Amino acid sequence: MSTSAQLDSTFSALADPTRRAILERLVEGEAAVGELARPFAMSQPAISGHLRVLERAGLISRGRDGQRRPCRLEGQPLAAATQWIEHYRQIWEQNFGRLDRVLDEMKQNQSPQTKRRKTR
């Protein structure tokens, strides 16, 4: 899957609060579908649908332990999304830094008359 497609898939999967809650639970360790379904007011097939979306996005993987199919969190897609977000955070931080410098310069270059008017 291309980087762009992976990011699309990751952000699409993360757009749903139930899927984010499932990922939060999996931070604690692997869990079976029944365990993941327990806190939600929805059917096990509905939870399974959410798990399929998470699995297609690469955010979780499912193993096999006899009859049990434990799910576990996979970090790589989240790391890629974090890296993408961090790149844009740095750009915006630089833009805001430049804006701060321009505003500081404008304050320092105010004429004495403008400063007097504002203090009245």
BAFI-3210 file (N, C-alpha, C; in Angstrom, 3 decimals, decimal comma, padded with zeros to 6 digits):
// residues 120
n [1|2|3|4|5|6|7|8|9|10|11|12|13|14|15|16|17|18|19|20|21|22|23|24|25|26|27|28|29|30|31|32|33|34|35|36|37|38|39|40|41|42|43|44|45|46|47|48|49|50|51|52|53|54|55|56|57|58|59|60|61|62|63|64|65|66|67|68|69|70|71|72|73|74|75|76|77|78|79|80|81|82|83|84|85|86|87|88|89|90|91|92|93|94|95|96|97|98|99|100|101|102|103|104|105|106|107|108|109|110|111|112|113|114|115|116|117|118|119|120]
n.u [000,856|000,579|002,170|000,443|-002,078|-002,019|-002,044|-004,556|-006,210|-005,574|-006,341|-009,040|-009,944|-009,442|-011,292|-013,630|-015,232|-015,687|-013,839|-011,495|-011,696|-011,489|-008,837|-007,615|-008,188|-006,689|-004,129|-003,515|-003,024|-003,341|-006,616|-009,651|-012,397|-014,879|-014,188|-013,477|-015,906|-017,511|-017,670|-019,320|-022,479|-023,412|-023,772|-021,882|-021,250|-021,235|-019,069|-017,124|-017,116|-015,998|-013,490|-012,548|-012,197|-010,156|-008,198|-007,778|-006,668|-004,291|-003,893|-004,451|-003,768|-004,760|-004,532|-004,335|-005,482|-006,228|-009,655|-009,931|-009,480|-007,285|-006,825|-004,403|-002,604|-001,068|001,725|002,977|001,372|000,247|002,532|003,447|001,362|001,628|004,149|003,555|001,715|003,378|005,217|003,629|002,912|005,331|005,727|003,573|004,270|006,608|005,511|003,838|005,806|007,160|005,084|004,766|007,218|006,919|004,724|005,850|007,821|006,208|004,987|007,201|007,841|005,853|004,537|005,277|002,992|000,835|001,196|000,701|-002,012|-003,232|-002,827|-004,424]
n.v [-001,176|002,216|005,122|007,334|006,090|004,455|006,363|007,517|005,333|004,871|007,334|007,334|005,062|005,901|007,892|007,121|007,003|004,620|002,824|004,139|003,866|001,102|000,758|002,139|000,371|-001,827|-000,950|-001,715|-004,394|-007,544|-008,673|-010,586|-010,730|-010,750|-009,638|-007,093|-006,187|-005,986|-003,398|-001,863|-000,786|-002,520|-005,028|-008,118|-008,771|-006,154|-005,003|-006,674|-005,782|-003,228|-004,063|-005,291|-003,059|-001,740|-003,684|-003,875|-001,379|-001,815|-001,290|-003,046|-006,501|-009,900|-012,852|-016,426|-018,536|-021,389|-021,622|-019,004|-015,697|-013,542|-009,997|-007,581|-004,535|-002,713|-000,838|000,554|001,899|003,985|005,288|006,257|008,034|009,822|010,871|012,206|014,130|015,496|016,673|018,664|020,104|021,248|022,949|024,755|025,772|027,161|029,078|030,498|031,448|033,224|035,053|036,038|037,379|039,400|040,802|041,672|043,343|045,261|046,402|047,587|049,475|051,341|054,633|057,416|059,027|057,297|055,474|057,157|057,791|055,355|054,922|056,702]
n.w [000,000|-000,856|000,619|000,767|000,410|002,663|004,730|004,216|004,755|007,447|008,730|008,061|009,414|012,024|012,308|013,487|016,634|018,090|017,018|017,747|020,509|020,737|019,919|022,025|024,121|023,269|023,694|026,226|025,935|024,129|023,053|022,916|020,545|021,889|024,370|023,532|022,590|024,821|026,370|024,734|023,418|021,307|018,771|018,531|015,827|014,758|016,090|015,072|012,442|012,780|013,634|011,317|009,655|011,073|010,887|008,088|007,721|008,878|011,516|013,533|014,276|013,898|015,688|016,194|018,624|019,412|019,653|020,112|018,838|019,207|019,199|018,377|018,851|016,231|015,589|013,431|011,328|012,875|013,681|011,230|010,606|012,717|012,131|009,732|010,657|012,442|010,710|009,476|011,740|012,463|010,265|010,619|013,100|012,457|010,720|012,508|014,198|012,492|012,061|014,691|014,941|012,980|014,040|016,466|015,430|014,193|016,433|017,673|015,791|015,859|015,648|017,876|018,301|017,764|019,806|022,042|021,646|022,084|024,788|026,116]
ca.u [000,000|001,379|002,125|-000,786|-003,206|-001,926|-002,524|-006,010|-006,807|-005,375|-007,197|-010,436|-010,225|-009,407|-012,387|-014,762|-014,902|-015,666|-012,548|-010,455|-011,829|-010,934|-007,376|-007,227|-008,218|-005,599|-002,870|-003,296|-002,623|-004,268|-007,950|-010,536|-013,518|-015,866|-013,668|-013,526|-017,317|-018,178|-018,050|-020,126|-023,883|-023,599|-023,632|-020,552|-020,971|-020,906|-017,683|-016,286|-016,988|-015,004|-012,188|-012,118|-011,689|-008,869|-007,246|-007,448|-005,795|-003,028|-003,790|-004,478|-003,615|-005,472|-003,840|-005,211|-005,108|-007,337|-010,893|-009,812|-008,762|-006,901|-006,426|-003,317|-002,312|000,113|002,127|003,570|000,519|000,118|003,813|003,469|000,414|002,253|005,224|002,914|001,173|004,515|005,752|002,781|002,998|006,555|005,481|002,720|005,039|007,487|004,661|003,441|007,022|007,364|004,017|005,134|008,310|006,351|003,906|006,777|008,436|005,185|004,824|008,388|007,889|004,709|004,931|004,959|001,607|-000,057|001,349|000,015|-003,455|-003,684|-002,728|-005,423]
ca.v [000,000|003,440|005,944|008,131|005,183|004,024|007,469|007,601|004,206|005,101|008,425|006,894|004,143|006,673|008,865|006,594|006,940|003,225|002,249|004,736|003,244|-000,252|000,906|002,483|-000,860|-002,707|-000,448|-002,507|-005,750|-008,184|-009,011|-011,288|-009,928|-010,635|-008,676|-005,764|-005,816|-005,831|-002,042|-001,145|-001,179|-002,958|-006,475|-008,617|-008,570|-004,739|-004,849|-007,368|-004,863|-002,213|-004,731|-005,477|-001,757|-001,526|-004,664|-003,439|-000,205|-002,258|-000,795|-004,215|-007,807|-010,947|-014,127|-017,557|-019,257|-022,337|-020,988|-017,567|-014,903|-012,288|-008,834|-006,800|-003,234|-002,624|000,554|001,207|002,910|005,143|006,004|006,992|009,148|010,770|011,532|013,116|015,233|016,238|017,483|019,854|020,878|022,050|024,022|025,776|026,414|028,130|030,175|031,303|032,136|034,377|036,012|036,677|038,331|040,537|041,575|042,350|044,425|046,304|047,081|048,404|050,550|052,250|056,023|057,874|059,531|056,123|054,917|058,064|057,654|054,092|054,963|057,647]
ca.w [000,000|-000,914|001,831|000,728|000,650|004,055|005,557|004,013|005,470|008,883|009,200|007,915|010,530|013,275|012,320|014,240|018,063|018,558|016,623|018,604|021,838|020,615|019,935|023,401|024,910|022,848|024,250|027,449|025,563|023,196|023,574|021,989|020,052|022,969|025,351|022,923|022,408|026,124|026,823|023,755|023,256|019,921|018,598|018,228|014,399|014,523|016,561|014,081|011,308|013,161|013,664|009,924|009,190|011,737|010,346|006,717|007,852|009,461|012,894|014,413|013,638|014,635|015,754|016,451|019,841|019,503|019,196|020,384|017,830|019,875|018,405|018,994|018,240|015,363|015,729|012,262|010,692|013,765|013,622|009,954|010,736|013,642|011,388|008,792|011,454|012,980|009,610|009,321|012,985|012,363|009,296|011,244|014,165|011,791|010,242|013,669|014,651|011,601|012,359|015,961|014,690|012,247|014,989|017,377|014,653|014,010|017,728|017,900|014,789|015,983|015,872|019,234|018,347|017,844|021,158|022,968|021,454|022,664|026,251|026,657]
c.u [000,898|001,224|000,837|-002,007|-003,207|-002,434|-004,034|-006,715|-006,721|-006,325|-008,675|-010,824|-010,302|-010,561|-013,558|-014,395|-014,875|-014,327|-011,407|-010,497|-011,274|-009,412|-006,871|-007,189|-007,033|-004,223|-002,503|-002,814|-003,670|-005,573|-008,740|-011,696|-014,552|-015,451|-013,766|-014,961|-017,989|-018,551|-019,015|-021,544|-024,128|-023,313|-022,180|-020,250|-020,617|-019,465|-016,738|-016,091|-015,961|-013,601|-011,660|-011,540|-010,307|-007,794|-006,828|-006,511|-004,436|-002,846|-003,862|-004,138|-004,360|-004,674|-004,846|-004,637|-006,241|-008,574|-010,833|-009,019|-008,372|-006,455|-005,310|-003,064|-001,044|000,498|002,565|002,647|000,322|001,404|003,902|002,534|000,997|003,357|004,643|002,394|002,312|005,130|004,941|002,752|004,219|006,387|004,652|003,442|005,982|006,679|004,238|004,634|007,308|006,320|004,316|006,226|007,797|005,535|004,785|007,436|007,455|004,980|005,988|008,438|006,694|005,211|004,560|003,524|000,626|000,001|000,601|-001,481|-003,983|-003,675|-003,756|-006,653]
c.v [001,234|004,230|006,749|007,260|004,704|005,112|007,624|006,539|004,406|006,180|008,072|005,983|004,907|007,662|008,403|006,457|005,512|002,584|002,839|004,117|001,822|-000,185|001,258|001,243|-001,758|-002,208|-001,258|-003,918|-006,378|-008,572|-009,721|-010,371|-009,714|-009,628|-007,251|-005,263|-005,436|-004,401|-001,294|-001,690|-001,507|-004,449|-006,852|-008,512|-007,108|-004,457|-005,510|-006,505|-003,783|-002,832|-004,968|-004,180|-001,496|-002,464|-004,282|-002,231|-000,572|-001,833|-001,924|-005,448|-008,807|-012,232|-015,250|-018,314|-020,238|-021,709|-019,464|-016,886|-013,563|-011,218|-008,124|-005,548|-003,340|-001,156|001,274|002,222|004,157|005,967|006,829|008,203|010,235|011,552|012,555|014,350|016,109|017,149|018,779|020,703|021,781|023,206|025,128|026,497|027,463|029,334|031,083|032,056|033,368|035,457|036,748|037,725|039,576|041,409|042,325|043,548|045,587|047,084|048,033|049,611|051,485|053,660|056,431|058,394|058,373|055,538|055,788|057,917|056,406|054,119|055,884|056,970]
c.w [000,000|000,382|001,895|001,027|002,102|004,998|005,430|004,833|006,990|009,399|009,085|009,080|011,852|013,393|013,183|015,724|018,618|018,214|017,448|020,001|021,822|020,654|021,329|024,282|024,567|023,278|025,496|027,144|024,666|023,882|022,484|021,605|021,148|024,025|024,815|022,791|023,721|026,497|025,895|023,687|021,784|019,841|018,307|016,724|014,075|014,957|015,564|012,835|011,582|013,154|012,249|009,356|009,781|011,174|008,919|006,730|008,438|010,905|013,920|013,581|014,508|014,552|015,910|017,638|020,110|018,893|019,317|019,279|018,448|018,878|019,143|018,169|017,400|015,273|014,462|011,597|011,559|013,758|012,338|010,008|011,645|012,939|010,411|009,529|011,979|011,923|009,473|010,588|012,943|011,391|009,932|012,365|013,579|011,302|011,388|014,237|013,810|011,869|013,663|015,755|013,967|013,202|015,988|016,689|014,479|015,308|017,979|016,960|014,862|016,244|017,297|019,345|018,501|019,242|022,171|022,867|022,130|024,193|026,884|027,085]
res [m|s|t|s|a|q|l|d|s|t|f|s|a|l|a|d|p|t|r|r|a|i|l|e|r|l|v|e|g|e|a|a|v|g|e|l|a|r|p|f|a|m|s|q|p|a|i|s|g|h|l|r|v|l|e|r|a|g|l|i|s|r|g|r|d|g|q|r|r|p|c|r|l|e|g|q|p|l|a|a|a|t|q|w|i|e|h|y|r|q|i|w|e|q|n|f|g|r|l|d|r|v|l|d|e|m|k|q|n|q|s|p|q|t|k|r|r|k|t|r]
***
